[in-house]
């Protein structure tokens, strides 16, 4: 008999206004997302470990909200709660990917490449 609780699910970053919450968990487990207004959304983790819960009609994710996410495996064992806080602003909090640099030769007077638009390259 399986008596081991699944690992707490991971949750992808959630932003104000999102219409779904996504993440990863133990395949076959049931994910329950509890929204600040008390409503819940549920889904089953697919065979690749991915899950998606749609935000219920009438529920809006707002800045500063906190969501609780749990997983329950097929044997009924419940994970610890993963708490997710929605950022207070829409400020970009994710570091950009490292820029790519075009080949540089001796004597070149400038370095060129690609980076995230609007980022400062130093």
PLY file of the C-alpha trace (Angstrom):
ply
format ascii 1.0
element vertex 122
property float x
property float y
property float z
element edge 121
property int vertex1
property int vertex2
end_header
0.00 0.00 0.00
1.30 3.46 -0.96
1.49 5.57 2.20
3.99 8.14 0.94
2.64 11.59 0.15
3.62 13.02 -3.23
6.08 15.89 -3.38
4.41 19.27 -3.19
3.56 20.40 -6.73
5.61 23.08 -8.41
3.73 26.07 -9.76
4.79 28.26 -12.67
4.81 32.03 -11.98
1.29 33.46 -11.67
0.44 37.03 -12.71
-2.60 39.19 -12.02
-5.30 38.50 -14.61
-4.05 35.02 -15.56
-6.86 32.68 -16.64
-5.04 29.46 -15.76
-2.46 28.17 -13.29
0.12 25.63 -14.48
2.90 23.53 -13.01
4.36 20.08 -12.49
3.54 17.19 -10.16
3.45 13.42 -9.75
1.74 11.88 -12.81
-1.79 10.72 -12.00
-2.13 12.91 -8.90
-5.04 15.27 -8.43
-4.07 18.94 -8.16
-6.29 21.30 -6.16
-5.71 25.05 -6.48
-7.49 27.11 -3.81
-8.03 30.73 -4.83
-8.24 33.66 -2.35
-12.05 33.79 -2.63
-12.25 30.15 -1.48
-13.10 28.66 -4.87
-11.14 25.65 -6.04
-9.97 24.33 -9.37
-8.90 20.72 -9.86
-7.15 18.69 -12.52
-5.13 15.51 -12.94
-1.39 15.60 -13.62
-0.66 14.14 -17.08
1.80 11.32 -17.80
4.58 13.86 -18.43
4.06 15.50 -15.00
2.32 18.65 -16.30
-0.94 20.13 -15.08
-3.20 23.10 -15.87
-6.08 24.46 -13.77
-8.43 27.04 -15.28
-9.34 29.96 -13.01
-13.05 29.49 -12.17
-15.60 31.84 -13.77
-16.17 34.84 -11.53
-12.72 34.55 -9.92
-10.01 37.07 -10.79
-6.35 36.76 -9.81
-5.24 40.12 -8.39
-1.85 41.55 -7.38
-0.90 40.38 -3.88
-3.22 37.33 -3.95
-1.96 34.05 -2.51
-2.94 30.68 -3.97
-2.63 27.31 -2.20
-1.82 24.28 -4.35
-1.81 20.64 -3.19
-1.42 17.26 -4.84
-3.19 14.07 -3.78
-1.86 10.83 -5.25
-3.96 7.91 -6.44
-3.64 6.25 -2.99
-5.13 9.33 -1.30
-1.89 10.69 0.18
-1.86 14.51 0.27
1.24 16.66 -0.34
2.35 19.69 1.60
0.82 22.96 0.41
2.67 25.03 -2.18
1.85 28.70 -1.53
2.11 31.03 -4.51
2.06 34.81 -4.12
0.98 36.91 -7.08
3.43 39.84 -7.51
2.08 43.21 -6.35
2.94 44.75 -9.73
3.38 43.66 -13.31
7.07 44.54 -12.97
9.35 42.11 -14.83
11.02 40.05 -12.09
12.64 37.45 -14.35
16.27 37.93 -15.33
16.84 37.95 -19.10
18.67 35.13 -20.84
22.38 35.78 -21.30
23.02 37.81 -24.46
24.66 36.17 -27.46
27.81 37.79 -28.83
28.77 37.71 -32.49
32.36 36.63 -33.25
34.94 39.31 -32.34
38.23 39.76 -34.22
41.36 41.65 -33.24
41.00 45.27 -34.30
37.17 45.35 -34.10
35.88 48.66 -32.70
32.49 47.36 -31.57
30.95 44.17 -30.25
27.55 43.07 -31.61
25.03 40.42 -30.66
21.48 39.85 -29.44
19.73 40.28 -26.08
16.29 40.86 -24.54
14.75 44.05 -26.01
15.15 46.97 -23.61
17.90 45.30 -21.58
21.22 47.03 -20.90
24.19 45.00 -22.12
27.52 45.64 -20.40
0 1
1 2
2 3
3 4
4 5
5 6
6 7
7 8
8 9
9 10
10 11
11 12
12 13
13 14
14 15
15 16
16 17
17 18
18 19
19 20
20 21
21 22
22 23
23 24
24 25
25 26
26 27
27 28
28 29
29 30
30 31
31 32
32 33
33 34
34 35
35 36
36 37
37 38
38 39
39 40
40 41
41 42
42 43
43 44
44 45
45 46
46 47
47 48
48 49
49 50
50 51
51 52
52 53
53 54
54 55
55 56
56 57
57 58
58 59
59 60
60 61
61 62
62 63
63 64
64 65
65 66
66 67
67 68
68 69
69 70
70 71
71 72
72 73
73 74
74 75
75 76
76 77
77 78
78 79
79 80
80 81
81 82
82 83
83 84
84 85
85 86
86 87
87 88
88 89
89 90
90 91
91 92
92 93
93 94
94 95
95 96
96 97
97 98
98 99
99 100
100 101
101 102
102 103
103 104
104 105
105 106
106 107
107 108
108 109
109 110
110 111
111 112
112 113
113 114
114 115
115 116
116 117
117 118
118 119
119 120
120 121
